[in-house]
Amino acid sequence: MEKRVVITGLGAITPIGNNAKDFWEGIKKGECGIDQIKAFDASDFKVKIAAEIKGYNPEDYFDKREAKRLDKFSQYAIIASREAWEDSKLDKEKENMERVGIIIGSGIGGIETIETENQKCFTKGPDRVSPMYIPMGISNMATGNVAIELGAKGESVAMVTACASGTHCIGEAFRMIRHGYQDVIVAGGTEAPITPLGIAGFTNIKALTKSEDRLRASIPFDKERSGFVMGEGAGVVILEELEHAKKRGAKIYAEIVGYAATSDAYHITSPAPGGEGGARAMSLAIKDAGAKPEDITYINAHGTSTHLNDSCETQAIKTALGDAAKKVMVSSTKGHTGHLLGAAGGIEAIVCAKAVEEGFVPATINYKVPDEECDLDVVPNEGRKVDVKYAMSNSLGFGGHNATILLKKFDN
């Protein structure tokens, strides 16, 4: 018999809050975490803005030696996972830690380490490359380091599907628990891509906006959108089998009831025409949940602020929901945070969990110019207090990877 799966812990470090509580408050207040790049001198770069974490000092979270042995993407994953674990009030002494899994994805992994050590290799010689280069750079190390941190000995997997990584991780964790393979899974995404190489690469593929107006740079569904803004951070949720959670009196934020993943099989960066693959992911997730399109109250869209993504996702929502698309509320929180790539699905799952728990639909901020190609209710500029029965989160990644999760208000 399939088991029910609930969310019992939240953890985040983001451009608008260095923990889940502050992040959610920033979402509700409509804060924008975008500003001039401070991580490096971007004066010679065509792109000069990003959504960076504010006031981050690794030594606030790790001792000096440990911090030096962890790329930022792993640091962020550990910080968010610690918070989610503490929030869930799980007790390592009382849990069978062989039934606790970790699934945390990253689109790029330790790009800062890769970049630094590459420069060393070609300027100072191969012997100067750090012996920690590989264990700091490879993208499974967020999962590996969190497993070590928590002592989790269950399934330990890192999914890499570009910007869909976080949502795929949460969806696959949902399936593992639903089918009885694990009792608890720490799941989400992490990313630290704001480096010279990261910004240059995404600039030259024409994915990033060159706007220097922080309030008109990441503007999903707006007719004047011109590309996304790079973000960084991590979002992690604790997924738990319902009876396991009830037995220990856990607080339940929301229930995960549906998940689906599809492939466009079309192009390495462009979505399939009409958002066909994304539409299938949404339809299959709704079917997986035993729900109907008209049940969906809110969709947290992938909504990157690129021309193709937002228009194709709009079409996909219309295809998947049919007439119900006219009434559903759709927003993208990337106006607040920029695009966290592999971590986007992690923080956006937290948004959906809190939307369901508190009955609040976040806005698409800094929206000014309506686009006839994006003619859904995009909740412009002001969030709404409304009962949210079902919330959907979409993530669409380079390579044609699509993932959708469906959350429901928990009702025993």
N, C-alpha and C positions, 0 to 999 in steps of 0.2 A: 504494500500500500504506500502511495506517495505521501511524504511528510510535508507539513507546512513549515515555511521558513520566514523568520522575522528578523528585523534589524534591532539590535539591542545596544549598540555603541557607535559613536561618531567621533572621528578625529580628522583634523585638517590643519594645514598651514598654507596660506593663500596670500595673494596681493592685497586683500582687504581685511585680513584678520589672521593672526598666527595661532588660532585655535578654532574649533568648530563653532563655539558660541559667538565669538567676535565676527567670524565669517558670516554667519547667518544674520547677525544684527546689521552688518554692512550691506548684505543683500536687501534686507527690508528697508533700510534707509536710502538705498539707491546710490551707495558710494562707488566711486570709480577708482580703481587701483593703478591706473595707467599714468606714466610720467616719463620724463627723460631717463634714458639708460644711465645707470650709475655703476654697473658692474665693470665697465671698461670704457675707454675713451671712444665714443662713437662719432666723433666729429668728421671723420672721413667716410662714414657710412651713409648710404641713401636713407636707411631707416634709423631713426634716432630715439624712438620711444619703445617702451615695453611695460609689462605689468610685473614688477619685481616685488618680492617679499620685503616688507619694511622692517628696519631695525634688527636684521638677523645677525646673530653672533653664534657660531657653532658651539663656542665654549659655554654658552648658557645651557646647552643640552648634553654636551659630551666633554670628557676630559681632553686635554690638548692632544695627547697621543692618539686617542680614538678618532678625534675629528680629522686628523691628518691621514688616517687610513680609510676614510669613508668619502666617496664622492658625494656632492650635494644631493643628488637624486636619492641616494641611500639614506642620507641624513634626514631628508624630508619624510621619507617613508617610515623611518623609525619613530620620528617625532609624532606623526599622525597616528601610527599604530599604538604607541604608548598611550596616547590620549583616548583612542577608541577603546582600548582594553580597560583602562581605568574607568571610563564612562560606563562600560557594560557591567562593571563590578564583578567580573569573572575572577575566580580565585584559583591560581595555579595549583595550590595544595589540594584543592577539592576536585579539580578536573582531571579526566584521563587525557593527558596532553598528547597521547597518540591518536586521539580523535579530534584534535585541533589542527586545522590546516591554514596555510598562508597562500594567497594568490594575489600578488601585487604586480602590475604591469608598468612598463615604461616604453614609450615610443623610441627613444634614442639611447637611454642609459647614461653612462658616465661620460658625456661628451666633453666636459671641462677637463677631466683627466686625460682623455684621448688626445685632446688638442694640446695640452701642456706637454705630455710625454712625446708626442710627435715632434714638437719643436725641439725638445732636448735631443732626440735621436739624430736629427739632421743638422743641428748646430754644434752639439757637443760630443756626438758619437753614440753608438748603440749601447756601450757599457754604462752610460749615464741614465738610461731609462730605468725608472723605479721598478723594483721587484713587485710592488703593489699595483703596477699598471693594469694587469689583467683582472685581478680580483676587485679593483675599484671601477673598472670600465664596463665590464660585461653586464648586460641588462637584467640578468636573473638575480643580481646581488641585492637588490632591494628586498626581494622575497627571502633570500638566504639570510641576510642580516637581521631581518625582523624575526625569522624563525629562531635564530640564535638568541636574540634579545628576549623573546617571550618564552623560550623553551618549548616551542610548538613542534611536535614530532609527527604530525599527520602529513597529508599531501601538501607538498611544497612546489608550487608551479608559478612560472612567470610567463604571462601571455604578451606577445608583441604584435599588435595590429595597428601600429601608428596611433592616430587620434581616437581609435575605438578601443584601445587597450584596457582602460579602466572599466568600461562597461562590459567588455568581454570577461574580464576577471570576476566581476560581481555576478554576471550571469552564469558563468561556469561554476562558481562557488554555490550559487542557488541550486543548480542541478545536482551537484555532489551531495548536498545536504538533503535535498528532496528525495533522492534515491538511496539515502541511508549510508553513504560512504563516510561522512563526517558528522560530528555534532555541532561544531563551531568552526567558522572560517573567517579569518581576517582578510578582507578583500578590498581592492581599490587600485589606484594608480598614482604614479609619482613622476616628476619631470623637473630637470634643471637645465634648460636649453639656452639660457640667455648668455651666450658666449660669442666672441667675434665670429667663429666659424658657423655657429648655429644661426645667428642673425644673417650673415652673408648668404648662407645656403638657401634659406627660405626667401630672402630678398630676391635672389637671382632666379628662383623658380617662379617669381612674380606672385607669391602667396601673401606677402606682407603689405600693409598699407604704408605709404610714404608720408601720410599726413602727420604733421607735428602738433596738431590741436588735440590734446588728450581727451577732450570731450566730444570730438567728432572723428575719432580714429576707428575704434571698434563700435560700429553702428549696425548691428544685424537688422536685416529686412528693410533698411533705409535705402532709398533710391541712390543716394550718394556714396554708398559703401564702396570701398576700394581695396579691400584685403583685410587680413586679420592682424591682431597685435599679439606678439609672443608673451605668454605668461609662464609662471613657474610655481611649483608647490606640490602638495599631495593631498589626496582625499581618501580616507579609509573608513569602511564600515565593518561592524561585527555582524555577521550573519549567524543565526542560531536556529536549530530545530525547535519548533514551538513548544513541545512538551518539556524539552530540556530547559528552555527559558522560563516556562511557568513554574517548574519544579523549584527553581531557585529564586522565584519572585522578581524576575528581571523587569526593568522598564522596557516597554516595547514602543518604538517610534512608528513603525509601519510594518506591513507584511509585503514580502515580494511574492507576486502571484504569477508573473509571466516573463518569459525571456525568449528571444530569438536572435539568430545571427545568420546573415546571408552574404553572398559575394556578388558584386556587379559583374565580374569577369569581362570588364570593358576597357579600362584605361588605368594607368598607374597613378594619376592624380585627379582626373576629372570624374565626377559622378556620372552614372549611366543616364541617358536621356530620360527626362521626366522623373528622375529619382526612383527608377524602377526597383532597384535593390533595397533601398531604404523603405519603400512602400511595403515590400514583402516582409521585411523584418518587423515592421509595425503590425501588419495584419497577423503574422504568425505569433507574435507576442500576445496580442489580444486573444487569439484562439487558444493559446497555451494557458491563459488565465481563465478560460471559460467565460470571458466577458464579451460585451458588444461594443461597437464603435461609439455608440451614444452614451456609454458609461464613462468615457474618458473626460475628466474635468479639465486637466491641464497637461500640456506637453512642454517639457524643457527641451527645446530644440537644440540640435548641434549648432545651428545658427552662427557660423564663423565670421560673418561680415564680408565674405567673398561673394562676388556676383553669382557665380554658378551654384555654390552650395545653397545659398538662401532661396534662390528661385527653384532649384530642383527639389529641395526639401519641402517647400510649399506645395509643389505638385505631388510629392510623395504622400504628404499628409492628406491631401484631397483624395488621392487614389485609395489610401488605406481606410479612411474614415467615411468616405462618401458624403452624404448630406450632413452628417454629424460634424464635418470639418467647419461648417459655417458657425457652429456654436462653441467649439472647443477653444479654450484659451491657450495661446502659444507664446512663449517668451524665450529669449536667449539671454542667459546671465553672463555671456562673454563680454558684454559692455562693461560689466563690473570688474571682471578678472582677466580680460584677455583670454587667449586660447592656451590652455595648459597641456595641449597635445595628449600624451598618454595619461595624464592625470585629470583631464577634463571630465571623463565619465565618473571618476571618483568624487570630485567635489560636487558635480551635478546630481549624483545620487543622493548626497546629503541634502541638497536643495529640495529634491523631491520628497525625501523622508520628512523634512521639516514642514514643507508645504502641506502634506497630508496630516501631519500631527497637529499643526497650529491653525490650519484653514487659512493659508495666505498664499496667493499667487504672485510671484515676483514680476517686476516690470522688465521690459526691454528698455534700458535707459538711453538717454541722449538721442532719442528718435525724433526726427523732424520732418523728413520728406517721404511721404508714403510712396510705395512702389506698386504699380498695378500687377506686377509679377508675384508680389508677396502680399496678397490681399486677404490674409487671415486676421483674426483678432490677436494682434501681437502684444497686447497689454502695454501700450506705449506709456513710458515715463512714470507711471504711478502703479504700484502694486495694489492688489485687491484682497480684501478680507472676504473669503467665500469658502463654503464647505467643499473640501477636495476629497472626493471618494476614491478616484483613481488618478495617479500621476504617472506619466510616461517620460522616460529619458532616452533620447536618441544620441548615438555617436556614430560618425561616419569617417573612416580612415583612408588615407592614401593606400592604393593597392586595391581599392574597391571593397574594403571590409565594412560591414554594417552591423550594428548591434543595438537592440532595444530591450530595455527592462521596464516592467510595469509594476508599480507599487500601489497598494491599496490601504485605506484607512483600516487599522486593526479593530476588529469588533468581536473578539473572543472566538 
